[in-house]
Amino acid sequence: MRRLPALVVTLVVVAVVTTMAAVGAIAWAIQGNDSQGRMGPGMMASGSSSTPGWWDDSWGSMMGMMSSAGVASEPEYLAEMVAHHQEAVTAAGELARSDRAEMRAFGESIVKTQSAQIQQMRSWLKDWYPEQSTGLDYRPMMRDLSELSGDQLDQAFLQDMIGHHMAAVMMSQQLLWRGTDHGEVAELARTIRDDQHTEIVQMQRWLAQWFDTDWRGGMGCGTWSDQGWGMGPGMMWGSGR
């Protein structure tokens, strides 16, 4: 049976997660043990403020999917996260045109932070994994923002970047569950997971405050068929490993 690419598995999970459930699950994962591989429903408190009741029933099967299929190795994680970050940096650069000071500052922060992380990951790939291909068949998760302005720019960015961040958070948690070969990579994965979770929460608040809406998979949704995972408009496919 062919192993699914790590980012595809991550996006299967993202596609079935609603806003509250996803944020609650991510928050729980962050508080948990990095080495915990698979969690059953009983690991989360039913009826808590951060986890809707139905989430308790679905959590175990979703985490089983993440832990059993296509979790990236350390070099794969680094190569795929470089491509993932590059898209975020490009999109965040468009926020220099935003009418909102908060969004301009947010964009600058993403560009600065993720550009530095890209440089670090490329250095590790060169030093530790020179044989690892970085020529991934990457399809964008975010729409083209270059022709948008004003509220359209801000809302589209928030809707798309929430899903984009969710993929990075879950991918980082997968790697931590499976283990890394270098402590520096584990530290980076925790930083990406924790920082981007915090940013997801902030972006949710801005969507509600400015646009009276929440996230419902604004990046598009793929479908599962007999032929495999089919990406909808604006989705991403990792390398065909």
Stockholm file with secondary structure:
# STOCKHOLM 1.0

chainA/1-241         MRRLPALVVTLVVVAVVTTMAAVGAIAWAIQGNDSQGRMGPGMMASGSSSTPGWWDDSWGSMMGMMSSAGVASEPEYLAEMVAHHQEAVTAAGELARSDRAEMRAFGESIVKTQSAQIQQMRSWLKDWYPEQSTGLDYRPMMRDLSELSGDQLDQAFLQDMIGHHMAAVMMSQQLLWRGTDHGEVAELARTIRDDQHTEIVQMQRWLAQWFDTDWRGGMGCGTWSDQGWGMGPGMMWGSGR
#=GR chainA/1-241 SS CCCCCHHHHHHHHHHTCCHHHHHHHHHHHHHSCTTCCCCCGGGSCTTCTTSCHHHHHHHHHHHHHHHHSCCCCHHHHHHHHHHHHHHHHHHHHGGGGCSCHHHHHHHHHHHHHHHHHHHHHHHHHHHHCTTSCCCCCCCCSSCCCTTCCHHHHHHHHHHHHHHHHHHHHHHHHHHHHHCCSSHHHHHHHHHHHHHHHHHHHHHHHHHHHHHSCCCSCTTCCCEEETTEEECCTTCCCCCCC
#=GC SS_cons         CCCCCHHHHHHHHHHTCCHHHHHHHHHHHHHSCTTCCCCCGGGSCTTCTTSCHHHHHHHHHHHHHHHHSCCCCHHHHHHHHHHHHHHHHHHHHGGGGCSCHHHHHHHHHHHHHHHHHHHHHHHHHHHHCTTSCCCCCCCCSSCCCTTCCHHHHHHHHHHHHHHHHHHHHHHHHHHHHHCCSSHHHHHHHHHHHHHHHHHHHHHHHHHHHHHSCCCSCTTCCCEEETTEEECCTTCCCCCCC
//
